[in-house]
Amino acid sequence: MMYPFMTLSDNTEIVHSELLPDEKVKVYIEKPIYNGFKSAECYIPGYDWKNIDGFTKDELKYYDELIHSVSHVILELSREGGIDNAANF
């Protein structure tokens, strides 16, 4: 299951999974572009990027820094069943 986390001003959507059996969380980024989407997955902790489609190195650097800055929140929410089920948010 994927849970909504953040929508950026350029309509980029960031969602995350529940805590996976390997104690990681999948963070999925999708940005609408003409005739489709750019997308990428990042697994935290570890910040392993996979399935990158359309993003430049500079864009990935931006998203990597963003995810680093909020990973503690994403990890907590992944244990709570997303932001809608989180008790302290």
PDB file of N, CA, C and O in Angstrom:
ATOM      1  N   MET A   1       0.841  -1.171   0.000  1.00  0.00           N
ATOM      2  CA  MET A   1       0.000   0.000   0.000  1.00  0.00           C
ATOM      3  C   MET A   1       0.889   1.237   0.000  1.00  0.00           C
ATOM      4  O   MET A   1       1.918   1.277   0.674  1.00  0.00           O
ATOM      5  N   MET A   2       0.481   2.237  -0.759  1.00  0.00           N
ATOM      6  CA  MET A   2       1.207   3.505  -0.810  1.00  0.00           C
ATOM      7  C   MET A   2       0.347   4.585  -0.161  1.00  0.00           C
ATOM      8  O   MET A   2      -0.872   4.615  -0.334  1.00  0.00           O
ATOM      9  N   TYR A   3       0.999   5.463   0.583  1.00  0.00           N
ATOM     10  CA  TYR A   3       0.322   6.526   1.310  1.00  0.00           C
ATOM     11  C   TYR A   3       0.772   7.887   0.785  1.00  0.00           C
ATOM     12  O   TYR A   3       1.959   8.077   0.521  1.00  0.00           O
ATOM     13  N   PRO A   4      -0.154   8.839   0.629  1.00  0.00           N
ATOM     14  CA  PRO A   4       0.253  10.172   0.189  1.00  0.00           C
ATOM     15  C   PRO A   4       1.106  10.840   1.261  1.00  0.00           C
ATOM     16  O   PRO A   4       0.874  10.668   2.458  1.00  0.00           O
ATOM     17  N   PHE A   5       2.088  11.599   0.812  1.00  0.00           N
ATOM     18  CA  PHE A   5       2.934  12.327   1.755  1.00  0.00           C
ATOM     19  C   PHE A   5       2.977  13.815   1.443  1.00  0.00           C
ATOM     20  O   PHE A   5       2.731  14.637   2.326  1.00  0.00           O
ATOM     21  N   MET A   6       3.289  14.175   0.191  1.00  0.00           N
ATOM     22  CA  MET A   6       3.503  15.582  -0.112  1.00  0.00           C
ATOM     23  C   MET A   6       3.237  15.840  -1.593  1.00  0.00           C
ATOM     24  O   MET A   6       3.557  15.018  -2.452  1.00  0.00           O
ATOM     25  N   THR A   7       2.645  17.000  -1.869  1.00  0.00           N
ATOM     26  CA  THR A   7       2.511  17.492  -3.238  1.00  0.00           C
ATOM     27  C   THR A   7       3.266  18.804  -3.319  1.00  0.00           C
ATOM     28  O   THR A   7       2.980  19.736  -2.568  1.00  0.00           O
ATOM     29  N   LEU A   8       4.229  18.882  -4.228  1.00  0.00           N
ATOM     30  CA  LEU A   8       5.033  20.094  -4.383  1.00  0.00           C
ATOM     31  C   LEU A   8       4.324  21.094  -5.289  1.00  0.00           C
ATOM     32  O   LEU A   8       3.351  20.746  -5.958  1.00  0.00           O
ATOM     33  N   SER A   9       4.803  22.319  -5.312  1.00  0.00           N
ATOM     34  CA  SER A   9       4.146  23.387  -6.073  1.00  0.00           C
ATOM     35  C   SER A   9       4.107  23.125  -7.573  1.00  0.00           C
ATOM     36  O   SER A   9       3.281  23.709  -8.275  1.00  0.00           O
ATOM     37  N   ASP A  10       4.989  22.253  -8.082  1.00  0.00           N
ATOM     38  CA  ASP A  10       4.975  21.919  -9.514  1.00  0.00           C
ATOM     39  C   ASP A  10       4.156  20.654  -9.798  1.00  0.00           C
ATOM     40  O   ASP A  10       4.271  20.059 -10.869  1.00  0.00           O
ATOM     41  N   ASN A  11       3.333  20.254  -8.831  1.00  0.00           N
ATOM     42  CA  ASN A  11       2.458  19.081  -8.897  1.00  0.00           C
ATOM     43  C   ASN A  11       3.190  17.744  -8.793  1.00  0.00           C
ATOM     44  O   ASN A  11       2.608  16.698  -9.082  1.00  0.00           O
ATOM     45  N   THR A  12       4.439  17.768  -8.389  1.00  0.00           N
ATOM     46  CA  THR A  12       5.155  16.528  -8.114  1.00  0.00           C
ATOM     47  C   THR A  12       4.525  15.884  -6.881  1.00  0.00           C
ATOM     48  O   THR A  12       4.329  16.536  -5.856  1.00  0.00           O
ATOM     49  N   GLU A  13       4.214  14.598  -7.000  1.00  0.00           N
ATOM     50  CA  GLU A  13       3.630  13.849  -5.895  1.00  0.00           C
ATOM     51  C   GLU A  13       4.696  12.968  -5.260  1.00  0.00           C
ATOM     52  O   GLU A  13       5.482  12.324  -5.955  1.00  0.00           O
ATOM     53  N   ILE A  14       4.713  12.950  -3.934  1.00  0.00           N
ATOM     54  CA  ILE A  14       5.602  12.070  -3.191  1.00  0.00           C
ATOM     55  C   ILE A  14       4.728  11.198  -2.301  1.00  0.00           C
ATOM     56  O   ILE A  14       3.951  11.702  -1.489  1.00  0.00           O
ATOM     57  N   VAL A  15       4.862   9.895  -2.461  1.00  0.00           N
ATOM     58  CA  VAL A  15       4.113   8.934  -1.659  1.00  0.00           C
ATOM     59  C   VAL A  15       5.101   7.944  -1.061  1.00  0.00           C
ATOM     60  O   VAL A  15       6.252   7.866  -1.490  1.00  0.00           O
ATOM     61  N   HIS A  16       4.643   7.186  -0.066  1.00  0.00           N
ATOM     62  CA  HIS A  16       5.520   6.199   0.569  1.00  0.00           C
ATOM     63  C   HIS A  16       4.742   4.931   0.892  1.00  0.00           C
ATOM     64  O   HIS A  16       3.515   4.930   0.987  1.00  0.00           O
ATOM     65  N   SER A  17       5.501   3.858   1.056  1.00  0.00           N
ATOM     66  CA  SER A  17       4.913   2.572   1.408  1.00  0.00           C
ATOM     67  C   SER A  17       4.816   2.437   2.925  1.00  0.00           C
ATOM     68  O   SER A  17       5.273   3.294   3.681  1.00  0.00           O
ATOM     69  N   GLU A  18       4.209   1.338   3.338  1.00  0.00           N
ATOM     70  CA  GLU A  18       4.285   0.936   4.730  1.00  0.00           C
ATOM     71  C   GLU A  18       5.708   0.434   4.974  1.00  0.00           C
ATOM     72  O   GLU A  18       6.495   0.312   4.035  1.00  0.00           O
ATOM     73  N   LEU A  19       6.032   0.150   6.208  1.00  0.00           N
ATOM     74  CA  LEU A  19       7.340  -0.416   6.518  1.00  0.00           C
ATOM     75  C   LEU A  19       7.407  -1.809   5.905  1.00  0.00           C
ATOM     76  O   LEU A  19       6.582  -2.669   6.214  1.00  0.00           O
ATOM     77  N   LEU A  20       8.379  -2.027   5.045  1.00  0.00           N
ATOM     78  CA  LEU A  20       8.512  -3.287   4.333  1.00  0.00           C
ATOM     79  C   LEU A  20       9.196  -4.332   5.217  1.00  0.00           C
ATOM     80  O   LEU A  20       9.828  -3.973   6.210  1.00  0.00           O
ATOM     81  N   PRO A  21       9.080  -5.623   4.871  1.00  0.00           N
ATOM     82  CA  PRO A  21       9.689  -6.681   5.702  1.00  0.00           C
ATOM     83  C   PRO A  21      11.188  -6.500   5.942  1.00  0.00           C
ATOM     84  O   PRO A  21      11.704  -6.939   6.970  1.00  0.00           O
ATOM     85  N   ASP A  22      11.887  -5.863   5.013  1.00  0.00           N
ATOM     86  CA  ASP A  22      13.331  -5.645   5.191  1.00  0.00           C
ATOM     87  C   ASP A  22      13.640  -4.372   5.975  1.00  0.00           C
ATOM     88  O   ASP A  22      14.781  -3.911   6.001  1.00  0.00           O
ATOM     89  N   GLU A  23      12.597  -3.800   6.623  1.00  0.00           N
ATOM     90  CA  GLU A  23      12.723  -2.585   7.439  1.00  0.00           C
ATOM     91  C   GLU A  23      13.025  -1.345   6.610  1.00  0.00           C
ATOM     92  O   GLU A  23      13.533  -0.356   7.138  1.00  0.00           O
ATOM     93  N   LYS A  24      12.720  -1.386   5.326  1.00  0.00           N
ATOM     94  CA  LYS A  24      12.889  -0.221   4.466  1.00  0.00           C
ATOM     95  C   LYS A  24      11.521   0.325   4.084  1.00  0.00           C
ATOM     96  O   LYS A  24      10.496  -0.334   4.256  1.00  0.00           O
ATOM     97  N   VAL A  25      11.535   1.537   3.567  1.00  0.00           N
ATOM     98  CA  VAL A  25      10.317   2.188   3.084  1.00  0.00           C
ATOM     99  C   VAL A  25      10.577   2.673   1.666  1.00  0.00           C
ATOM    100  O   VAL A  25      11.590   3.318   1.394  1.00  0.00           O
ATOM    101  N   LYS A  26       9.666   2.362   0.779  1.00  0.00           N
ATOM    102  CA  LYS A  26       9.751   2.837  -0.603  1.00  0.00           C
ATOM    103  C   LYS A  26       9.129   4.230  -0.674  1.00  0.00           C
ATOM    104  O   LYS A  26       7.984   4.429  -0.267  1.00  0.00           O
ATOM    105  N   VAL A  27       9.889   5.183  -1.193  1.00  0.00           N
ATOM    106  CA  VAL A  27       9.381   6.529  -1.448  1.00  0.00           C
ATOM    107  C   VAL A  27       9.312   6.673  -2.960  1.00  0.00           C
ATOM    108  O   VAL A  27      10.304   6.466  -3.659  1.00  0.00           O
ATOM    109  N   TYR A  28       8.145   7.026  -3.453  1.00  0.00           N
ATOM    110  CA  TYR A  28       7.921   7.117  -4.900  1.00  0.00           C
ATOM    111  C   TYR A  28       7.639   8.567  -5.259  1.00  0.00           C
ATOM    112  O   TYR A  28       6.808   9.224  -4.631  1.00  0.00           O
ATOM    113  N   ILE A  29       8.337   9.061  -6.275  1.00  0.00           N
ATOM    114  CA  ILE A  29       8.186  10.438  -6.740  1.00  0.00           C
ATOM    115  C   ILE A  29       7.686  10.397  -8.170  1.00  0.00           C
ATOM    116  O   ILE A  29       8.224   9.678  -9.012  1.00  0.00           O
ATOM    117  N   GLU A  30       6.646  11.180  -8.435  1.00  0.00           N
ATOM    118  CA  GLU A  30       6.088  11.241  -9.783  1.00  0.00           C
ATOM    119  C   GLU A  30       5.780  12.695 -10.130  1.00  0.00           C
ATOM    120  O   GLU A  30       5.063  13.387  -9.406  1.00  0.00           O
ATOM    121  N   LYS A  31       6.340  13.141 -11.255  1.00  0.00           N
ATOM    122  CA  LYS A  31       6.147  14.522 -11.697  1.00  0.00           C
ATOM    123  C   LYS A  31       5.486  14.511 -13.071  1.00  0.00           C
ATOM    124  O   LYS A  31       6.004  13.899 -14.006  1.00  0.00           O
ATOM    125  N   PRO A  32       4.335  15.191 -13.197  1.00  0.00           N
ATOM    126  CA  PRO A  32       3.686  15.227 -14.509  1.00  0.00           C
ATOM    127  C   PRO A  32       4.469  16.085 -15.498  1.00  0.00           C
ATOM    128  O   PRO A  32       4.958  17.164 -15.162  1.00  0.00           O
ATOM    129  N   ILE A  33       4.574  15.586 -16.707  1.00  0.00           N
ATOM    130  CA  ILE A  33       5.188  16.325 -17.807  1.00  0.00           C
ATOM    131  C   ILE A  33       4.267  16.179 -19.015  1.00  0.00           C
ATOM    132  O   ILE A  33       3.324  15.387 -18.993  1.00  0.00           O
ATOM    133  N   TYR A  34       4.539  16.928 -20.042  1.00  0.00           N
ATOM    134  CA  TYR A  34       3.741  16.814 -21.254  1.00  0.00           C
ATOM    135  C   TYR A  34       3.746  15.359 -21.725  1.00  0.00           C
ATOM    136  O   TYR A  34       4.802  14.771 -21.957  1.00  0.00           O
ATOM    137  N   ASN A  35       2.584  14.811 -21.858  1.00  0.00           N
ATOM    138  CA  ASN A  35       2.407  13.464 -22.401  1.00  0.00           C
ATOM    139  C   ASN A  35       2.928  12.353 -21.496  1.00  0.00           C
ATOM    140  O   ASN A  35       3.342  11.305 -21.992  1.00  0.00           O
ATOM    141  N   GLY A  36       2.915  12.560 -20.171  1.00  0.00           N
ATOM    142  CA  GLY A  36       3.340  11.486 -19.277  1.00  0.00           C
ATOM    143  C   GLY A  36       3.839  11.954 -17.929  1.00  0.00           C
ATOM    144  O   GLY A  36       3.367  12.953 -17.387  1.00  0.00           O
ATOM    145  N   PHE A  37       4.800  11.218 -17.394  1.00  0.00           N
ATOM    146  CA  PHE A  37       5.333  11.484 -16.064  1.00  0.00           C
ATOM    147  C   PHE A  37       6.826  11.165 -16.032  1.00  0.00           C
ATOM    148  O   PHE A  37       7.320  10.325 -16.785  1.00  0.00           O
ATOM    149  N   LYS A  38       7.532  11.866 -15.134  1.00  0.00           N
ATOM    150  CA  LYS A  38       8.861  11.458 -14.700  1.00  0.00           C
ATOM    151  C   LYS A  38       8.630  10.718 -13.389  1.00  0.00           C
ATOM    152  O   LYS A  38       7.700  11.043 -12.651  1.00  0.00           O
ATOM    153  N   SER A  39       9.462   9.730 -13.092  1.00  0.00           N
ATOM    154  CA  SER A  39       9.260   9.002 -11.843  1.00  0.00           C
ATOM    155  C   SER A  39      10.572   8.411 -11.341  1.00  0.00           C
ATOM    156  O   SER A  39      11.529   8.236 -12.096  1.00  0.00           O
ATOM    157  N   ALA A  40      10.587   8.112 -10.052  1.00  0.00           N
ATOM    158  CA  ALA A  40      11.745   7.475  -9.428  1.00  0.00           C
ATOM    159  C   ALA A  40      11.318   6.898  -8.086  1.00  0.00           C
ATOM    160  O   ALA A  40      10.343   7.341  -7.478  1.00  0.00           O
ATOM    161  N   GLU A  41      12.073   5.898  -7.640  1.00  0.00           N
ATOM    162  CA  GLU A  41      11.866   5.286  -6.334  1.00  0.00           C
ATOM    163  C   GLU A  41      13.133   5.463  -5.503  1.00  0.00           C
ATOM    164  O   GLU A  41      14.250   5.371  -6.012  1.00  0.00           O
ATOM    165  N   CYS A  42      12.934   5.717  -4.226  1.00  0.00           N
ATOM    166  CA  CYS A  42      14.049   5.792  -3.286  1.00  0.00           C
ATOM    167  C   CYS A  42      13.679   4.934  -2.078  1.00  0.00           C
ATOM    168  O   CYS A  42      12.579   5.052  -1.539  1.00  0.00           O
ATOM    169  N   TYR A  43      14.599   4.076  -1.659  1.00  0.00           N
ATOM    170  CA  TYR A  43      14.355   3.217  -0.504  1.00  0.00           C
ATOM    171  C   TYR A  43      15.157   3.743   0.678  1.00  0.00           C
ATOM    172  O   TYR A  43      16.379   3.877   0.618  1.00  0.00           O
ATOM    173  N   ILE A  44      14.426   4.039   1.763  1.00  0.00           N
ATOM    174  CA  ILE A  44      15.066   4.572   2.966  1.00  0.00           C
ATOM    175  C   ILE A  44      14.891   3.578   4.112  1.00  0.00           C
ATOM    176  O   ILE A  44      13.919   2.822   4.100  1.00  0.00           O
ATOM    177  N   PRO A  45      15.784   3.544   5.100  1.00  0.00           N
ATOM    178  CA  PRO A  45      17.050   4.263   5.082  1.00  0.00           C
ATOM    179  C   PRO A  45      17.994   3.633   4.059  1.00  0.00           C
ATOM    180  O   PRO A  45      17.757   2.516   3.599  1.00  0.00           O
ATOM    181  N   GLY A  46      19.005   4.310   3.724  1.00  0.00           N
ATOM    182  CA  GLY A  46      19.960   3.835   2.736  1.00  0.00           C
ATOM    183  C   GLY A  46      19.961   4.700   1.490  1.00  0.00           C
ATOM    184  O   GLY A  46      20.982   4.834   0.815  1.00  0.00           O
ATOM    185  N   TYR A  47      18.801   5.292   1.186  1.00  0.00           N
ATOM    186  CA  TYR A  47      18.678   6.214   0.049  1.00  0.00           C
ATOM    187  C   TYR A  47      19.149   5.574  -1.250  1.00  0.00           C
ATOM    188  O   TYR A  47      19.935   6.149  -2.002  1.00  0.00           O
ATOM    189  N   ASP A  48      18.642   4.360  -1.494  1.00  0.00           N
ATOM    190  CA  ASP A  48      18.938   3.619  -2.719  1.00  0.00           C
ATOM    191  C   ASP A  48      17.909   4.003  -3.782  1.00  0.00           C
ATOM    192  O   ASP A  48      16.715   3.753  -3.614  1.00  0.00           O
ATOM    193  N   TRP A  49      18.369   4.604  -4.866  1.00  0.00           N
ATOM    194  CA  TRP A  49      17.498   5.046  -5.950  1.00  0.00           C
ATOM    195  C   TRP A  49      17.366   3.944  -6.999  1.00  0.00           C
ATOM    196  O   TRP A  49      18.347   3.303  -7.377  1.00  0.00           O
ATOM    197  N   LYS A  50      16.123   3.736  -7.464  1.00  0.00           N
ATOM    198  CA  LYS A  50      15.850   2.713  -8.472  1.00  0.00           C
ATOM    199  C   LYS A  50      14.769   3.207  -9.422  1.00  0.00           C
ATOM    200  O   LYS A  50      14.032   4.146  -9.120  1.00  0.00           O
ATOM    201  N   ASN A  51      14.692   2.559 -10.566  1.00  0.00           N
ATOM    202  CA  ASN A  51      13.624   2.818 -11.548  1.00  0.00           C
ATOM    203  C   ASN A  51      13.464   4.309 -11.851  1.00  0.00           C
ATOM    204  O   ASN A  51      12.354   4.841 -11.832  1.00  0.00           O
ATOM    205  N   ILE A  52      14.568   4.962 -12.126  1.00  0.00           N
ATOM    206  CA  ILE A  52      14.575   6.393 -12.440  1.00  0.00           C
ATOM    207  C   ILE A  52      14.198   6.569 -13.902  1.00  0.00           C
ATOM    208  O   ILE A  52      14.826   5.997 -14.792  1.00  0.00           O
ATOM    209  N   ASP A  53      13.166   7.367 -14.137  1.00  0.00           N
ATOM    210  CA  ASP A  53      12.678   7.571 -15.498  1.00  0.00           C
ATOM    211  C   ASP A  53      12.433   9.058 -15.748  1.00  0.00           C
ATOM    212  O   ASP A  53      11.428   9.610 -15.300  1.00  0.00           O
ATOM    213  N   GLY A  54      13.358   9.705 -16.468  1.00  0.00           N
ATOM    214  CA  GLY A  54      13.155  11.074 -16.912  1.00  0.00           C
ATOM    215  C   GLY A  54      13.783  12.170 -16.086  1.00  0.00           C
ATOM    216  O   GLY A  54      13.937  13.286 -16.583  1.00  0.00           O
ATOM    217  N   PHE A  55      14.155  11.900 -14.836  1.00  0.00           N
ATOM    218  CA  PHE A  55      14.750  12.927 -13.994  1.00  0.00           C
ATOM    219  C   PHE A  55      16.225  13.135 -14.341  1.00  0.00           C
ATOM    220  O   PHE A  55      16.945  12.185 -14.646  1.00  0.00           O
ATOM    221  N   THR A  56      16.656  14.392 -14.289  1.00  0.00           N
ATOM    222  CA  THR A  56      18.064  14.714 -14.488  1.00  0.00           C
ATOM    223  C   THR A  56      18.831  14.471 -13.186  1.00  0.00           C
ATOM    224  O   THR A  56      18.227  14.263 -12.134  1.00  0.00           O
ATOM    225  N   LYS A  57      20.156  14.499 -13.263  1.00  0.00           N
ATOM    226  CA  LYS A  57      20.982  14.355 -12.061  1.00  0.00           C
ATOM    227  C   LYS A  57      20.704  15.472 -11.069  1.00  0.00           C
ATOM    228  O   LYS A  57      20.667  15.239  -9.861  1.00  0.00           O
ATOM    229  N   ASP A  58      20.506  16.699 -11.580  1.00  0.00           N
ATOM    230  CA  ASP A  58      20.213  17.829 -10.687  1.00  0.00           C
ATOM    231  C   ASP A  58      18.859  17.663  -9.997  1.00  0.00           C
ATOM    232  O   ASP A  58      18.718  17.971  -8.813  1.00  0.00           O
ATOM    233  N   GLU A  59      17.869  17.177 -10.737  1.00  0.00           N
ATOM    234  CA  GLU A  59      16.563  16.942 -10.122  1.00  0.00           C
ATOM    235  C   GLU A  59      16.665  15.859  -9.049  1.00  0.00           C
ATOM    236  O   GLU A  59      16.096  16.001  -7.967  1.00  0.00           O
ATOM    237  N   LEU A  60      17.381  14.788  -9.343  1.00  0.00           N
ATOM    238  CA  LEU A  60      17.546  13.722  -8.345  1.00  0.00           C
ATOM    239  C   LEU A  60      18.287  14.212  -7.112  1.00  0.00           C
ATOM    240  O   LEU A  60      17.974  13.807  -5.992  1.00  0.00           O
ATOM    241  N   LYS A  61      19.260  15.074  -7.313  1.00  0.00           N
ATOM    242  CA  LYS A  61      19.974  15.648  -6.167  1.00  0.00           C
ATOM    243  C   LYS A  61      19.004  16.433  -5.287  1.00  0.00           C
ATOM    244  O   LYS A  61      19.047  16.322  -4.061  1.00  0.00           O
ATOM    245  N   TYR A  62      18.135  17.222  -5.905  1.00  0.00           N
ATOM    246  CA  TYR A  62      17.137  17.985  -5.153  1.00  0.00           C
ATOM    247  C   TYR A  62      16.226  17.050  -4.354  1.00  0.00           C
ATOM    248  O   TYR A  62      16.004  17.259  -3.161  1.00  0.00           O
ATOM    249  N   TYR A  63      15.701  16.017  -5.021  1.00  0.00           N
ATOM    250  CA  TYR A  63      14.794  15.088  -4.343  1.00  0.00           C
ATOM    251  C   TYR A  63      15.513  14.289  -3.267  1.00  0.00           C
ATOM    252  O   TYR A  63      14.931  13.999  -2.221  1.00  0.00           O
ATOM    253  N   ASP A  64      16.761  13.931  -3.507  1.00  0.00           N
ATOM    254  CA  ASP A  64      17.536  13.222  -2.500  1.00  0.00           C
ATOM    255  C   ASP A  64      17.698  14.082  -1.248  1.00  0.00           C
ATOM    256  O   ASP A  64      17.528  13.588  -0.133  1.00  0.00           O
ATOM    257  N   GLU A  65      18.022  15.347  -1.420  1.00  0.00           N
ATOM    258  CA  GLU A  65      18.152  16.256  -0.275  1.00  0.00           C
ATOM    259  C   GLU A  65      16.814  16.426   0.439  1.00  0.00           C
ATOM    260  O   GLU A  65      16.761  16.458   1.668  1.00  0.00           O
ATOM    261  N   LEU A  66      15.742  16.535  -0.329  1.00  0.00           N
ATOM    262  CA  LEU A  66      14.412  16.670   0.267  1.00  0.00           C
ATOM    263  C   LEU A  66      14.062  15.433   1.091  1.00  0.00           C
ATOM    264  O   LEU A  66      13.617  15.550   2.232  1.00  0.00           O
ATOM    265  N   ILE A  67      14.262  14.260   0.517  1.00  0.00           N
ATOM    266  CA  ILE A  67      13.933  13.031   1.239  1.00  0.00           C
ATOM    267  C   ILE A  67      14.808  12.874   2.476  1.00  0.00           C
ATOM    268  O   ILE A  67      14.322  12.444   3.522  1.00  0.00           O
ATOM    269  N   HIS A  68      16.089  13.213   2.376  1.00  0.00           N
ATOM    270  CA  HIS A  68      16.952  13.177   3.566  1.00  0.00           C
ATOM    271  C   HIS A  68      16.376  14.058   4.671  1.00  0.00           C
ATOM    272  O   HIS A  68      16.401  13.675   5.841  1.00  0.00           O
ATOM    273  N   SER A  69      15.862  15.220   4.319  1.00  0.00           N
ATOM    274  CA  SER A  69      15.379  16.163   5.335  1.00  0.00           C
ATOM    275  C   SER A  69      14.075  15.734   5.999  1.00  0.00           C
ATOM    276  O   SER A  69      13.767  16.197   7.097  1.00  0.00           O
ATOM    277  N   VAL A  70      13.308  14.864   5.359  1.00  0.00           N
ATOM    278  CA  VAL A  70      12.016  14.444   5.925  1.00  0.00           C
ATOM    279  C   VAL A  70      11.934  12.941   6.161  1.00  0.00           C
ATOM    280  O   VAL A  70      10.866  12.430   6.495  1.00  0.00           O
ATOM    281  N   SER A  71      13.037  12.228   5.994  1.00  0.00           N
ATOM    282  CA  SER A  71      12.991  10.763   6.108  1.00  0.00           C
ATOM    283  C   SER A  71      12.522  10.301   7.483  1.00  0.00           C
ATOM    284  O   SER A  71      11.841   9.281   7.590  1.00  0.00           O
ATOM    285  N   HIS A  72      12.874  11.033   8.532  1.00  0.00           N
ATOM    286  CA  HIS A  72      12.430  10.636   9.870  1.00  0.00           C
ATOM    287  C   HIS A  72      10.907  10.664   9.974  1.00  0.00           C
ATOM    288  O   HIS A  72      10.314   9.828  10.655  1.00  0.00           O
ATOM    289  N   VAL A  73      10.282  11.614   9.307  1.00  0.00           N
ATOM    290  CA  VAL A  73       8.819  11.707   9.305  1.00  0.00           C
ATOM    291  C   VAL A  73       8.229  10.561   8.473  1.00  0.00           C
ATOM    292  O   VAL A  73       7.276   9.910   8.901  1.00  0.00           O
ATOM    293  N   ILE A  74       8.789  10.321   7.302  1.00  0.00           N
ATOM    294  CA  ILE A  74       8.296   9.241   6.439  1.00  0.00           C
ATOM    295  C   ILE A  74       8.414   7.894   7.150  1.00  0.00           C
ATOM    296  O   ILE A  74       7.481   7.092   7.111  1.00  0.00           O
ATOM    297  N   LEU A  75       9.535   7.643   7.789  1.00  0.00           N
ATOM    298  CA  LEU A  75       9.714   6.379   8.505  1.00  0.00           C
ATOM    299  C   LEU A  75       8.675   6.221   9.609  1.00  0.00           C
ATOM    300  O   LEU A  75       8.125   5.134   9.786  1.00  0.00           O
ATOM    301  N   GLU A  76       8.405   7.268  10.340  1.00  0.00           N
ATOM    302  CA  GLU A  76       7.390   7.207  11.398  1.00  0.00           C
ATOM    303  C   GLU A  76       6.000   6.964  10.804  1.00  0.00           C
ATOM    304  O   GLU A  76       5.250   6.120  11.294  1.00  0.00           O
ATOM    305  N   LEU A  77       5.667   7.701   9.757  1.00  0.00           N
ATOM    306  CA  LEU A  77       4.355   7.527   9.138  1.00  0.00           C
ATOM    307  C   LEU A  77       4.177   6.137   8.539  1.00  0.00           C
ATOM    308  O   LEU A  77       3.066   5.607   8.522  1.00  0.00           O
ATOM    309  N   SER A  78       5.251   5.550   8.053  1.00  0.00           N
ATOM    310  CA  SER A  78       5.154   4.209   7.475  1.00  0.00           C
ATOM    311  C   SER A  78       4.762   3.175   8.525  1.00  0.00           C
ATOM    312  O   SER A  78       4.148   2.158   8.202  1.00  0.00           O
ATOM    313  N   ARG A  79       5.110   3.434   9.762  1.00  0.00           N
ATOM    314  CA  ARG A  79       4.742   2.530  10.856  1.00  0.00           C
ATOM    315  C   ARG A  79       3.309   2.765  11.333  1.00  0.00           C
ATOM    316  O   ARG A  79       2.689   1.880  11.922  1.00  0.00           O
ATOM    317  N   GLU A  80       2.792   3.969  11.071  1.00  0.00           N
ATOM    318  CA  GLU A  80       1.464   4.360  11.553  1.00  0.00           C
ATOM    319  C   GLU A  80       0.351   4.119  10.540  1.00  0.00           C
ATOM    320  O   GLU A  80      -0.824   4.287  10.864  1.00  0.00           O
ATOM    321  N   GLY A  81       0.708   3.727   9.314  1.00  0.00           N
ATOM    322  CA  GLY A  81      -0.313   3.542   8.290  1.00  0.00           C
ATOM    323  C   GLY A  81      -0.631   4.824   7.543  1.00  0.00           C
ATOM    324  O   GLY A  81      -1.767   5.033   7.117  1.00  0.00           O
ATOM    325  N   GLY A  82       0.370   5.685   7.382  1.00  0.00           N
ATOM    326  CA  GLY A  82       0.197   6.933   6.635  1.00  0.00           C
ATOM    327  C   GLY A  82      -0.244   8.081   7.508  1.00  0.00           C
ATOM    328  O   GLY A  82      -0.577   7.906   8.681  1.00  0.00           O
ATOM    329  N   ILE A  83      -0.240   9.245   6.921  1.00  0.00           N
ATOM    330  CA  ILE A  83      -0.542  10.459   7.682  1.00  0.00           C
ATOM    331  C   ILE A  83      -1.987  10.483   8.201  1.00  0.00           C
ATOM    332  O   ILE A  83      -2.253  11.059   9.256  1.00  0.00           O
ATOM    333  N   ASP A  84      -2.902   9.874   7.482  1.00  0.00           N
ATOM    334  CA  ASP A  84      -4.302   9.861   7.933  1.00  0.00           C
ATOM    335  C   ASP A  84      -4.500   9.043   9.190  1.00  0.00           C
ATOM    336  O   ASP A  84      -5.475   9.264   9.909  1.00  0.00           O
ATOM    337  N   ASN A  85      -3.620   8.115   9.479  1.00  0.00           N
ATOM    338  CA  ASN A  85      -3.741   7.265  10.663  1.00  0.00           C
ATOM    339  C   ASN A  85      -2.766   7.612  11.774  1.00  0.00           C
ATOM    340  O   ASN A  85      -2.799   7.001  12.841  1.00  0.00           O
ATOM    341  N   ALA A  86      -1.895   8.589  11.535  1.00  0.00           N
ATOM    342  CA  ALA A  86      -0.871   8.942  12.522  1.00  0.00           C
ATOM    343  C   ALA A  86      -1.483   9.676  13.695  1.00  0.00           C
ATOM    344  O   ALA A  86      -2.260  10.614  13.515  1.00  0.00           O
ATOM    345  N   ALA A  87      -1.135   9.252  14.888  1.00  0.00           N
ATOM    346  CA  ALA A  87      -1.702   9.829  16.109  1.00  0.00           C
ATOM    347  C   ALA A  87      -1.149  11.197  16.436  1.00  0.00           C
ATOM    348  O   ALA A  87      -1.869  12.032  16.983  1.00  0.00           O
ATOM    349  N   ASN A  88       0.118  11.452  16.114  1.00  0.00           N
ATOM    350  CA  ASN A  88       0.766  12.695  16.540  1.00  0.00           C
ATOM    351  C   ASN A  88       0.942  13.714  15.452  1.00  0.00           C
ATOM    352  O   ASN A  88       1.672  14.685  15.650  1.00  0.00           O
ATOM    353  N   PHE A  89       0.302  13.543  14.292  1.00  0.00           N
ATOM    354  CA  PHE A  89       0.492  14.483  13.196  1.00  0.00           C
ATOM    355  C   PHE A  89      -0.778  15.226  12.906  1.00  0.00           C
ATOM    356  O   PHE A  89      -0.810  16.067  12.007  1.00  0.00           O
TER     357      PHE A  89
END
